[in-house]
């Protein structure tokens, strides 16, 4: 299986929107992804299989700080290392932009994601009670210094 990794372009807006609806209970709108695409402070990397969006990771950055917005992999393609490659690409991008650190929020119940982030040096630094609007779950705040 050949996976291609590429930056987000308008060509893939519908694909990333569709994947987001599949992966998240509170998905982003197409317009929000378009806004991110045209932002000077956002970067998104996609994983494609047969030109279909099967994964993505995004980051917003300003003043030396980055915040990972989302990371998603289509359920049929999980456990194949795609999320790791996406995260590695975001970390490399962040180093290239001379960011000092990256933060993210993750559901405290999402053990697979937490394990992935810890593998790449993210540390738990706090929590945000009632962070998620769908079920009021607590988010763990994780940070990686670069």
C-alpha positions as CSV (number, residue, x, y, z in Angstrom):
1,X,0.0,0.0,0.0
2,X,1.5,3.3,-1.1
3,X,0.7,6.3,1.1
4,X,1.6,9.7,-0.2
5,X,2.1,12.6,2.2
6,X,1.4,16.1,0.9
7,X,0.3,19.6,2.1
8,X,-3.3,20.5,2.1
9,X,-4.5,22.2,-1.0
10,X,-8.0,23.2,-2.1
11,X,-8.2,20.0,-4.1
12,X,-8.5,18.0,-0.9
13,X,-10.9,20.2,1.1
14,X,-13.8,17.9,0.5
15,X,-11.8,14.9,1.4
16,X,-10.5,16.3,4.7
17,X,-14.0,17.5,5.6
18,X,-15.4,14.0,4.9
19,X,-12.6,12.4,7.0
20,X,-13.2,14.9,9.9
21,X,-16.9,14.0,9.9
22,X,-16.0,10.3,10.1
23,X,-13.5,10.7,12.9
24,X,-14.9,13.3,15.2
25,X,-18.2,13.8,17.0
26,X,-17.9,17.5,16.6
27,X,-16.4,17.9,13.1
28,X,-15.1,21.0,11.5
29,X,-17.0,22.7,8.6
30,X,-15.7,22.9,5.1
31,X,-15.4,26.7,5.5
32,X,-13.3,26.3,8.6
33,X,-10.8,24.1,6.7
34,X,-10.8,26.6,3.8
35,X,-10.0,29.3,6.4
36,X,-7.1,27.2,7.7
37,X,-5.9,26.6,4.2
38,X,-5.6,30.4,3.5
39,X,-4.1,31.2,6.9
40,X,-0.5,32.3,7.1
41,X,-0.3,30.7,10.5
42,X,-1.6,27.2,9.8
43,X,0.0,24.1,8.2
44,X,-1.7,20.8,7.3
45,X,-0.2,17.6,6.1
46,X,-2.3,14.9,4.5
47,X,-2.0,11.2,4.0
48,X,-3.4,10.0,0.7
49,X,-4.1,6.5,-0.6
50,X,-5.1,6.4,-4.3
51,X,-5.6,10.2,-4.1
52,X,-8.1,9.8,-1.2
53,X,-7.6,11.6,2.1
54,X,-7.1,8.9,4.7
55,X,-5.3,11.0,7.4
56,X,-4.3,14.5,8.3
57,X,-2.7,16.6,11.0
58,X,-2.8,20.4,11.4
59,X,-1.0,23.0,13.4
60,X,-1.6,26.7,14.1
61,X,1.5,28.7,15.0
62,X,2.4,32.2,16.1
63,X,5.2,33.8,18.1
64,X,7.3,30.7,18.4
65,X,4.4,28.6,19.7
66,X,2.4,25.8,17.9
67,X,-0.9,24.2,18.7
68,X,-1.9,21.0,17.0
69,X,-5.5,21.4,15.9
70,X,-6.4,17.8,15.0
71,X,-4.9,14.5,13.9
72,X,-7.1,12.0,12.3
73,X,-6.7,8.7,10.4
74,X,-9.5,6.8,8.7
75,X,-10.6,3.8,10.8
76,X,-9.7,1.4,8.0
77,X,-6.1,2.7,7.9
78,X,-5.3,2.9,11.7
79,X,-2.5,0.9,13.3
80,X,-0.3,1.2,10.1
81,X,2.0,4.0,11.3
82,X,0.2,6.8,9.5
83,X,-0.5,8.9,12.6
84,X,3.2,8.6,13.5
85,X,4.3,9.9,10.1
86,X,1.8,12.8,10.2
87,X,3.0,13.7,13.7
88,X,6.7,13.5,12.6
89,X,6.0,15.8,9.7
90,X,4.3,18.3,11.9
91,X,7.2,18.2,14.4
92,X,9.7,18.7,11.5
93,X,7.7,21.6,10.2
94,X,7.7,23.1,13.7
95,X,11.4,22.8,14.0
96,X,11.8,24.4,10.6
97,X,9.7,27.3,11.7
98,X,11.8,27.7,14.8
99,X,8.9,27.1,17.2
100,X,9.9,26.7,20.8
101,X,7.1,24.3,21.7
102,X,4.0,22.5,20.5
103,X,0.8,22.0,22.6
104,X,-2.3,20.0,22.0
105,X,-5.4,18.9,23.8
106,X,-6.5,15.2,23.9
107,X,-9.5,13.5,25.4
108,X,-8.4,11.9,28.7
109,X,-10.1,8.6,27.5
110,X,-8.1,8.5,24.2
111,X,-5.3,6.2,25.5
112,X,-4.0,5.4,22.0
113,X,-3.5,9.1,21.1
114,X,-1.9,9.8,24.5
115,X,0.5,6.9,24.0
116,X,1.4,8.2,20.6
117,X,2.1,11.7,21.8
118,X,4.2,10.5,24.8
119,X,6.2,8.4,22.3
120,X,7.1,11.7,20.6
121,X,8.1,13.5,23.8
122,X,4.8,15.3,24.6
123,X,4.3,15.6,28.4
124,X,1.1,16.0,30.3
125,X,1.2,19.5,31.7
126,X,-2.4,20.2,32.8
127,X,-6.1,19.5,32.1
128,X,-9.1,21.4,30.9
129,X,-12.3,20.3,32.6
130,X,-15.5,20.0,30.5
131,X,-13.4,20.8,27.4
132,X,-15.4,18.8,24.8
133,X,-18.8,20.1,24.0
134,X,-20.3,16.7,23.0
135,X,-19.9,15.0,26.4
136,X,-18.0,17.5,28.6
137,X,-15.0,15.2,28.8
138,X,-11.8,16.6,30.3
139,X,-9.0,17.3,27.9
140,X,-5.4,16.7,28.9
141,X,-3.0,19.5,27.9
142,X,0.2,18.1,26.5
143,X,3.3,20.0,25.5
144,X,6.5,19.2,23.6
145,X,9.5,21.5,23.8
146,X,11.5,21.7,20.6
